[in-house]
Amino acid sequence: MTTAAALITSLLLLLQPGPGQQTLEAEAQRFSAAFLAKDADGLGQTLSDEGILLHLPGEKHNRLNPRQAQAALGAFLHRYSEGETEVRGVSRAAGDDGRGFAEILWRTGSPGAGEPVIFTVFVAYAKVAASRNLTEIRVLY
C-alpha cells in the first residue's frame, strides 16, 4: 500500500462514526420525521418510561410521565403549519454509558405570521437495554 493510500484509509477510519453513533443518528432521524409529521403517538413510543424533561416555548413543564409529555407535544405541534426538519448534529456523551444528544432545526409556519418560524430542538437520549429512549426535549426559538 502506498503512503497516500495508507493516509486516505486512516482518514476514512477516523471519519467513521464511533460505536453507537449510527444508532444515535438513526434515532435522531426517526425523531425528526415524527416531529415533522406531528406524530405524537410515534414520539410517545420513544419516551423514557421514567419520565421526560420537556421544555416548550411559553410553557412550563418539569418531569412529565410519557403520556403527559405526548399530549403536550401533540398540542404544541398542532399549533404550527407544515414545515421541514433537519438533523444538525448528533453527539455521544463522554464515557461509554450510551447517552447522546441531537440538535434538530425545525422551520415551520405559525398562524398569522408571514415569515417562517425557526426553532432549534435539542433532544437527549439514554440507552436502555438494546434501545435508546428520549429523556429530554427542549424546543427553543
C-alpha positions as CSV (number, residue, x, y, z in Angstrom):
1,M,0.0,0.0,0.0
2,T,1.4,3.4,-0.9
3,T,1.8,6.1,1.7
4,A,-1.1,8.1,0.1
5,A,-3.4,5.1,0.2
6,A,-2.5,4.4,3.8
7,L,-3.2,8.0,4.7
8,I,-6.6,8.0,3.0
9,T,-7.5,4.7,4.7
10,S,-6.5,6.2,8.1
11,L,-8.5,9.3,7.5
12,L,-11.6,7.3,6.4
13,L,-11.4,5.2,9.6
14,L,-11.2,8.4,11.7
15,L,-14.2,9.9,10.0
16,Q,-16.4,6.8,10.5
17,P,-18.9,7.1,13.3
18,G,-17.9,5.6,16.7
19,P,-19.7,2.7,18.3
20,G,-23.4,3.5,18.7
21,Q,-23.1,6.7,16.7
22,Q,-25.0,5.3,13.7
23,T,-27.8,4.1,16.0
24,L,-28.0,7.6,17.6
25,E,-28.1,9.2,14.1
26,A,-30.9,6.8,13.1
27,E,-32.8,7.7,16.3
28,A,-32.4,11.4,15.7
29,Q,-33.7,10.9,12.1
30,R,-36.7,9.0,13.4
31,F,-37.5,11.7,16.0
32,S,-37.1,14.4,13.3
33,A,-39.5,12.6,10.9
34,A,-42.1,12.0,13.7
35,F,-41.8,15.7,14.8
36,L,-42.3,16.9,11.3
37,A,-45.3,14.6,10.8
38,K,-46.7,15.8,14.1
39,D,-46.9,12.2,15.1
40,A,-47.4,12.4,18.9
41,D,-48.0,8.7,19.1
42,G,-44.7,7.9,17.3
43,L,-42.9,10.4,19.6
44,G,-44.6,8.9,22.6
45,Q,-43.1,5.5,21.8
46,T,-39.6,6.8,22.1
47,L,-40.0,8.5,25.5
48,S,-38.4,7.1,28.6
49,D,-40.8,5.2,30.9
50,E,-39.2,7.0,33.9
51,G,-40.4,10.4,32.6
52,I,-39.1,13.1,30.4
53,L,-37.9,16.7,30.9
54,L,-40.0,18.8,28.4
55,H,-39.3,22.4,27.6
56,L,-41.6,24.1,25.1
57,P,-41.7,27.8,24.3
58,G,-44.3,29.6,26.5
59,E,-45.0,26.5,28.6
60,K,-43.6,25.4,31.9
61,H,-43.1,21.7,32.4
62,N,-41.0,19.7,34.7
63,R,-40.6,16.0,34.6
64,L,-43.7,14.5,32.9
65,N,-44.7,10.9,32.5
66,P,-44.7,9.7,28.9
67,R,-48.5,10.2,28.4
68,Q,-48.4,13.7,29.7
69,A,-45.4,14.6,27.5
70,Q,-47.0,13.0,24.5
71,A,-50.2,15.1,25.0
72,A,-48.2,18.3,25.5
73,L,-46.1,17.7,22.4
74,G,-49.2,16.9,20.3
75,A,-50.9,20.1,21.4
76,F,-47.8,22.2,20.8
77,L,-47.1,20.7,17.3
78,H,-50.6,21.2,16.0
79,R,-50.3,25.0,16.6
80,Y,-48.0,25.2,13.6
81,S,-48.3,24.5,9.9
82,E,-46.3,22.3,7.6
83,G,-42.6,22.8,7.6
84,E,-39.3,20.9,7.4
85,T,-36.8,19.5,9.8
86,E,-33.0,18.9,9.6
87,V,-30.8,17.0,11.9
88,R,-28.0,19.5,12.5
89,G,-25.8,17.4,14.8
90,V,-25.5,14.2,16.8
91,S,-23.0,13.5,19.6
92,R,-22.4,10.9,22.2
93,A,-21.9,11.9,25.8
94,A,-18.5,11.5,27.3
95,G,-17.9,8.0,28.6
96,D,-19.5,4.8,27.3
97,D,-22.9,4.9,29.1
98,G,-25.0,5.1,25.9
99,R,-26.2,8.7,26.4
100,G,-26.3,11.0,23.5
101,F,-27.7,14.2,22.1
102,A,-29.1,15.6,18.9
103,E,-29.8,19.0,17.5
104,I,-32.6,19.4,15.0
105,L,-33.6,22.6,13.1
106,W,-37.4,23.0,12.6
107,R,-38.7,25.5,10.1
108,T,-42.5,25.9,10.2
109,G,-45.2,28.5,9.8
110,S,-47.4,30.0,12.5
111,P,-50.9,31.2,12.1
112,G,-50.8,35.0,11.5
113,A,-47.1,35.1,10.8
114,G,-45.9,35.8,7.3
115,E,-42.3,34.7,7.9
116,P,-41.3,31.2,8.7
117,V,-40.7,30.4,12.4
118,I,-37.4,28.7,13.1
119,F,-37.0,26.5,16.2
120,T,-34.0,24.6,17.5
121,V,-34.9,21.3,19.1
122,F,-32.5,19.6,21.4
123,V,-33.1,16.0,22.4
124,A,-31.2,13.8,24.9
125,Y,-31.2,10.0,24.8
126,A,-30.3,7.4,27.3
127,K,-29.6,3.8,26.4
128,V,-32.0,1.3,28.0
129,A,-31.3,-2.3,27.2
130,A,-30.8,-2.5,23.4
131,S,-32.6,0.7,22.5
132,R,-32.4,4.4,23.2
133,N,-35.1,6.4,25.0
134,L,-35.7,10.1,25.0
135,T,-35.1,11.7,28.4
136,E,-35.3,15.4,27.5
137,I,-36.8,17.6,24.7
138,R,-36.1,21.3,24.6
139,V,-37.7,23.4,21.9
140,L,-36.1,26.9,21.6
141,Y,-36.9,29.9,19.3
